[in-house]
Amino acid sequence: MKNFTMRDEKFVCEACGREVLPLGYTARDHCPFCLYSKHVDIMPGDRKNTCLGLLKPVGIEKFKNTYKILYVCEKCGEHHKNIMAKDDDMDLIIEISRQN
């Protein structure tokens, strides 16, 4: 993706309060413990979105040989998708997929 800015940073999740370490193989874009993300980007990694709402995981969809987490911003209502990470809580992925 030509408009992708690589940002693999540690952060404290605003939804669950846990410290999230860098992913190491690509950009970290959500919490692996609760799967929440934050509405900070317009283009991946640019940190230019002023919304700053929490992106709530609301569904899962198959994508190639992995899955995407479907999000709705709790502040502005926008929908987003992020590819799941290797260290995501698989039990939570399964639980969310059952809600679809």
Secondary structure as GFF3:
##gff-version 3
##sequence-region A 1 100
A	DSSP	beta_strand	11	12	.	.	.	ID=ss1
A	DSSP	beta_strand	19	20	.	.	.	ID=ss2
A	DSSP	beta_strand	37	38	.	.	.	ID=ss3
A	DSSP	beta_strand	54	63	.	.	.	ID=ss4
A	DSSP	beta_strand	66	73	.	.	.	ID=ss5
A	DSSP	beta_strand	79	83	.	.	.	ID=ss6
A	DSSP	alpha_helix	90	98	.	.	.	ID=ss7
###
